[in-house]
Amino acid sequence: MKETKEAAVRPTTVDGARLWSTLQALGRIGETPAGMDRIAFSPAEIEARAYVTGLLREAGLATRVDMAGNLIATRPGRESGLKPIAMGSHIDTVPMGGKFDGALGVIAAIEVVRTLADHGTETRHPLEVIAFTNEEGGRFHRGLFGSRAMAGLLVPEDLTVVDAEGKRLAEHLAAVGADKARIAEAVRPRGALAGYLEYHIEQGPELERAGKQIGVVTGITGRFVLEVDIQGTTNHAGTTPMDLRHDAMVAAAHVALVVQRLAAEEKACRVGTLGVVHVRPGAVNVIPGAAHLEAEFRDLEMSRLEDTERRFVAACARIAADTGTKIDVKRQEIVQAAPTAARYREIVEAVARGLGHSTMPVPSGAGHDAQAIAQICDIGMIFVPSRAGVSHAIEEFTPEDDCVRGANVLLATLLELDRSLDAKETR
């Protein structure tokens, strides 16, 4: 009888006006004329946590903060012993960022559970809504902090860092009710969740360029970050003939072109960027004797990234020989790619098309909390277009209709997962 009642009141749409209103209200917390300034642990982010906590409690959820600072809200399910299905994202921003990155996923997850409550709908599985701590890494330059803590992926350096003001991470954690000494308590083992859904703006141009409404995310790209140190010879810029120079900056320019060529022309990986260049001694009348570069490559296939790294190192060796410099390349960081679960992709595709929306498969070039949570359970992601592909900037924008459309897909995907997941898989 309960199953019949459940089916009869199964909602198909969220309250779009309420979703947009709460999203805009959150966007006023930390808003400045230059963009959002709501970096993790700032007064604005702490205020945003309080606002989100209030919304969660209004929706009838019990809230808590784990020892990594993740805000977690729970709603019971009607079948005992089933593991929770989680939804979420983050509410911190990059400095001078936008209102939609992360925030849309949290607000939409809240709107989904509010809609369920409005219709008196009980799900089989318990539900969790999670706002993860310090996804952007804006204060300590160590992103996905809360989700990596939950997945047991933190490394010692994550806990020993200080910010630009010399303030320790432990001090910031205490301000949000967490505890560095007890951070291991935030770890959840593989299988602790039945599944995880993250709804997000695309942060890129592909959906808008293709005229598609919903992105069915195929996975989150892996990332190789490589440090390049070039040693040349410092000398006088006016008296040293060109054929006798060992110019570190010239070598660095060739390295930058290799990064571009590997990704853009040779298609060795999806994207490549050289984003850090430091040249010494840094005087216009001195031939640069040293340069430090940092390059990154991203792709959904880790084997392609490993091949790209080999080709990059070989190219740097040739540049060193041609320029009379010494070039050392070492890995700074490797982030594993996280493919979304095939079942989740199929459900997102089916429910979106069932709602009359156009779809396309898209990889995520940006990192997301789902990338870490993939170590715990299967993940699925839903994208909606970003106007002009802009993100991490004040111009970041996704229209109301698109935001509501994606939230309706999130609602339908959640309900279908809740219906179709085998109890044996989720106990």
C-alpha positions in Angstrom: 0.0 0.0 0.0 2.8 2.3 0.8 4.4 1.7 -2.6 1.1 2.7 -4.3 0.9 5.9 -2.3 4.6 6.6 -3.0 4.0 6.2 -6.7 0.9 8.4 -6.7 2.7 11.4 -5.1 6.0 11.0 -7.0 6.9 14.6 -8.0 8.1 15.4 -11.4 9.2 19.1 -11.0 10.8 21.2 -8.4 9.6 24.6 -7.4 11.6 26.6 -9.9 10.9 30.0 -8.4 12.0 28.8 -5.0 15.2 27.3 -6.4 16.1 30.5 -8.2 15.3 32.7 -5.2 17.4 30.7 -2.8 20.3 30.5 -5.3 20.2 34.3 -5.6 20.0 34.7 -1.9 23.1 32.6 -1.4 24.8 34.6 -4.2 24.4 37.8 -2.2 26.6 36.4 0.6 30.1 37.4 -0.3 29.1 39.3 -3.4 31.4 42.2 -4.4 31.5 44.5 -7.5 34.4 42.4 -8.8 32.8 39.0 -8.2 32.1 36.5 -5.4 34.5 36.5 -2.6 33.5 33.5 -0.5 36.7 31.5 -0.1 36.7 28.6 2.3 36.6 29.5 6.0 36.1 33.3 5.3 33.4 35.2 7.2 31.3 35.1 4.1 31.6 31.3 3.7 30.7 30.8 7.3 27.7 33.0 6.9 26.8 31.0 3.8 27.1 27.8 5.8 24.6 29.2 8.3 22.2 30.1 5.5 22.4 26.7 3.9 22.0 24.9 7.3 18.8 26.9 7.8 17.4 25.8 4.4 18.3 22.1 5.2 16.5 22.3 8.5 13.5 23.9 7.0 13.4 20.9 4.6 13.2 18.7 7.6 16.7 17.3 7.5 19.0 16.6 10.4 22.3 18.4 10.0 25.8 17.9 11.3 29.4 18.9 10.5 32.0 16.2 10.3 35.6 16.5 11.5 36.7 17.8 8.1 34.1 20.5 8.1 31.7 19.0 5.6 28.1 20.0 6.2 26.0 16.9 6.0 22.2 16.7 6.2 20.2 13.5 6.3 16.7 12.4 5.5 15.5 8.8 6.5 14.3 6.3 4.0 11.4 4.0 4.4 13.3 0.7 4.0 15.6 -0.2 6.9 19.2 -1.1 6.3 19.7 0.6 2.9 22.7 2.9 2.5 22.1 6.6 1.6 22.1 8.2 -1.8 24.0 11.5 -1.5 23.7 14.7 -3.5 25.8 17.8 -3.2 28.6 20.1 -4.2 30.3 23.1 -2.5 29.5 26.7 -1.5 33.0 28.2 -1.4 34.2 30.2 -4.4 37.5 31.2 -5.9 38.5 34.8 -5.3 36.3 37.0 -7.4 34.4 34.0 -8.8 30.8 33.5 -9.8 27.5 32.7 -8.2 26.8 29.3 -9.8 29.9 27.2 -9.5 29.2 24.6 -6.7 26.3 26.7 -5.3 23.8 25.5 -7.9 24.5 21.9 -7.0 23.9 22.4 -3.3 20.8 24.6 -3.7 19.3 22.2 -6.2 19.9 19.2 -3.9 18.1 21.1 -1.2 15.3 22.0 -3.5 14.9 18.3 -4.5 14.5 17.2 -0.8 12.1 20.2 -0.2 10.0 19.0 -3.2 9.9 15.5 -1.8 8.8 16.9 1.6 6.1 19.1 -0.1 4.6 16.0 -1.8 5.0 13.8 1.3 7.2 11.5 -0.8 9.3 8.9 1.0 12.3 7.4 -0.7 13.4 3.8 -0.2 17.0 4.9 0.6 18.0 7.5 3.1 19.2 10.7 1.5 22.1 12.9 2.2 22.8 16.5 1.1 26.5 17.4 1.4 28.2 20.8 1.1 31.8 19.9 1.0 34.6 21.9 2.6 37.1 23.9 0.6 36.5 22.4 -2.8 38.2 25.3 -4.5 41.3 25.3 -2.3 41.4 29.1 -2.5 43.0 29.7 0.9 45.5 26.8 1.0 45.7 25.9 -2.7 44.7 22.4 -1.9 41.3 21.7 -3.5 38.7 19.0 -2.8 39.7 19.1 0.8 36.5 18.0 2.4 35.7 15.3 -0.2 39.2 14.0 -0.2 39.0 13.8 3.6 35.8 11.8 3.3 37.3 9.5 0.8 40.5 9.0 2.9 42.7 10.7 0.3 44.3 13.4 2.3 48.1 13.4 2.5 50.3 14.9 5.3 50.9 18.1 3.4 47.1 18.8 3.4 47.2 19.2 7.2 50.4 21.1 7.6 49.8 24.0 5.3 49.4 27.6 6.4 47.6 30.4 4.5 49.1 33.7 3.3 48.5 35.2 6.8 50.4 32.4 8.4 47.3 30.9 10.0 47.2 27.1 10.3 44.6 24.9 8.8 43.6 23.6 12.2 42.5 27.1 13.3 40.2 27.4 10.3 38.7 24.0 10.8 37.9 24.8 14.4 35.9 27.9 13.2 33.5 25.6 11.3 33.2 23.0 14.0 35.8 20.6 12.7 38.9 19.2 14.3 42.2 18.5 12.6 43.2 16.0 15.4 40.0 14.0 14.7 39.9 14.4 10.9 40.2 10.6 10.4 36.6 10.3 11.8 35.4 12.0 8.6 36.6 9.0 6.5 33.9 6.8 5.0 34.8 3.4 3.6 34.0 2.1 0.2 30.3 1.2 0.0 29.3 3.6 2.8 27.0 5.4 0.2 24.6 3.7 -2.2 25.6 6.4 -4.8 26.4 10.0 -5.3 24.9 12.6 -7.7 26.4 16.0 -8.4 24.6 18.7 -10.4 26.8 21.5 -11.8 27.2 24.2 -14.4 29.4 22.9 -17.2 32.1 25.7 -16.8 32.9 25.3 -20.4 31.4 26.1 -23.9 30.4 22.7 -25.3 26.7 22.5 -24.4 26.0 26.0 -25.5 28.0 25.6 -28.7 26.1 22.4 -29.5 22.7 23.9 -28.5 22.1 21.1 -26.0 20.3 21.5 -22.7 21.7 18.7 -20.5 25.2 17.4 -20.3 25.5 13.7 -19.4 28.9 13.7 -17.8 31.1 10.8 -18.9 33.8 11.4 -16.3 36.1 13.9 -14.6 39.5 14.2 -16.3 42.7 13.1 -14.6 45.5 15.6 -14.3 49.3 15.5 -14.4 51.1 18.6 -13.0 54.7 18.8 -14.0 57.5 21.1 -12.7 60.1 22.1 -15.2 63.4 23.7 -14.0 65.7 25.2 -16.6 69.3 26.1 -15.9 71.1 28.3 -18.4 73.8 30.9 -18.0 73.3 34.4 -16.7 75.2 37.0 -18.7 75.2 40.6 -19.9 72.4 41.2 -22.4 74.4 43.8 -24.4 77.8 42.1 -24.7 77.0 38.4 -25.2 76.7 37.3 -28.8 73.5 35.5 -29.7 75.4 32.3 -30.8 77.1 32.1 -27.4 74.0 32.4 -25.2 72.4 29.7 -23.0 69.1 31.6 -22.5 66.8 29.9 -20.0 63.9 32.0 -21.2 64.3 31.0 -24.8 64.2 27.3 -23.7 61.1 28.1 -21.6 59.4 29.5 -24.7 60.1 26.3 -26.6 58.7 24.3 -23.7 55.5 26.4 -23.7 55.1 25.6 -27.4 55.5 21.9 -26.7 52.7 22.0 -24.2 50.5 23.7 -26.8 51.5 21.3 -29.6 51.0 18.1 -27.6 47.4 19.0 -26.8 46.2 21.1 -29.8 48.0 19.6 -32.7 49.1 16.1 -31.8 46.0 15.4 -29.6 48.1 13.5 -27.1 45.7 14.6 -24.4 42.5 16.6 -24.0 44.1 19.9 -22.9 47.5 21.2 -21.8 48.4 24.4 -20.1 51.6 26.1 -19.0 50.4 28.4 -16.3 53.4 29.3 -14.2 56.6 30.9 -15.4 59.3 32.4 -13.1 62.5 33.7 -14.7 65.6 34.7 -12.8 67.2 37.1 -12.3 64.4 39.0 -14.0 66.1 42.1 -15.3 65.7 43.5 -18.9 69.4 43.8 -19.4 70.4 40.4 -18.1 70.1 37.1 -20.0 67.9 34.8 -18.0 70.0 32.1 -16.3 67.2 30.1 -14.8 63.4 29.5 -15.2 60.8 27.6 -13.3 57.7 26.4 -15.1 54.6 24.4 -14.1 52.6 22.6 -16.8 49.5 20.5 -16.5 47.8 18.0 -18.8 44.3 16.7 -18.5 42.5 13.7 -20.0 39.9 11.0 -19.1 42.4 8.3 -19.8 45.4 8.1 -17.4 47.3 6.0 -20.0 47.2 9.0 -22.4 48.5 11.3 -19.7 51.4 8.9 -19.0 52.2 8.9 -22.7 51.9 12.7 -22.9 54.4 13.0 -20.0 56.9 10.7 -21.8 56.6 12.8 -25.0 56.9 16.0 -23.0 60.1 14.8 -21.2 61.6 13.7 -24.5 60.8 17.1 -26.1 62.4 18.9 -23.2 65.6 16.9 -23.6 65.8 18.0 -27.2 65.2 21.6 -26.3 68.0 21.4 -23.7 70.4 20.1 -26.3 69.3 22.8 -28.9 69.6 25.7 -26.4 72.6 24.6 -24.4 70.6 24.5 -21.2 69.8 21.8 -18.6 66.2 20.9 -18.2 64.8 18.8 -15.3 61.1 17.6 -15.3 59.5 16.1 -12.3 55.9 15.3 -11.3 54.3 17.7 -8.8 50.9 16.1 -8.6 48.8 13.4 -10.2 45.0 13.4 -9.9 43.2 10.2 -11.0 40.5 10.4 -13.6 37.0 9.5 -12.3 34.6 8.0 -14.9 30.9 8.2 -14.1 29.0 4.9 -13.7 27.4 3.6 -16.9 24.1 3.0 -15.1 24.0 6.6 -13.9 24.7 8.0 -17.4 21.9 5.8 -18.8 19.5 7.1 -16.2 20.4 10.8 -16.7 20.1 10.3 -20.5 16.7 8.6 -20.2 15.1 10.9 -17.7 16.3 14.0 -19.5 14.9 12.8 -22.8 11.8 11.7 -21.0 11.4 15.3 -19.8 11.8 16.5 -23.4 15.3 17.9 -23.0 18.2 17.6 -25.5 21.3 15.9 -24.3 24.9 15.2 -25.1 27.8 13.3 -23.5 30.5 15.6 -22.1 33.6 15.1 -20.1 34.3 17.4 -17.2 37.6 19.2 -17.6 37.3 20.8 -14.2 37.7 18.9 -10.9 34.7 18.3 -8.7 34.0 16.7 -5.3 32.6 13.7 -7.2 36.1 12.9 -8.3 37.1 12.0 -4.7 33.7 10.5 -3.8 34.2 8.0 -6.7 36.6 6.2 -4.3 33.6 5.5 -2.1 30.7 4.7 -4.5 29.4 5.0 -8.0 29.0 8.6 -9.2 26.9 10.5 -11.7 27.0 14.1 -12.8 24.6 16.4 -14.6 25.7 19.5 -16.4 23.7 22.6 -17.6 25.2 25.2 -20.0 27.4 28.0 -18.9 26.8 31.2 -20.9 29.8 31.7 -23.2 31.6 28.9 -21.3 32.7 31.4 -18.7 33.4 30.3 -15.1 35.5 31.4 -12.1 34.7 35.0 -13.0 32.0 37.6 -12.3 30.5 36.9 -15.8 29.7 33.3 -14.8 26.0 32.8 -15.6 23.4 30.1 -16.3 19.8 31.3 -17.0 17.0 30.4 -14.6 15.3 28.1 -17.1 18.5 26.1 -17.4 19.0 25.9 -13.7 15.5 24.6 -13.1 15.7 22.2 -16.0 18.8 20.6 -14.6 17.2 20.4 -11.1 14.2 18.5 -12.5 16.7 16.1 -14.1 18.4 15.7 -10.8 15.0 15.0 -9.1 14.0 12.4 -11.7 17.4 10.8 -11.6 17.4 10.5 -7.9 13.9 8.9 -7.8 14.9 6.4 -10.6 18.1 5.5 -8.7 16.2 5.1 -5.5 13.6 2.8 -7.3 16.1 0.7 -9.3 19.1 0.1 -7.1 19.1 -3.5 -5.9 18.7 -3.7 -2.1 21.6 -6.2 -2.1 23.9 -3.6 -3.5 23.0 -0.9 -1.0 22.8 -2.6 2.3 
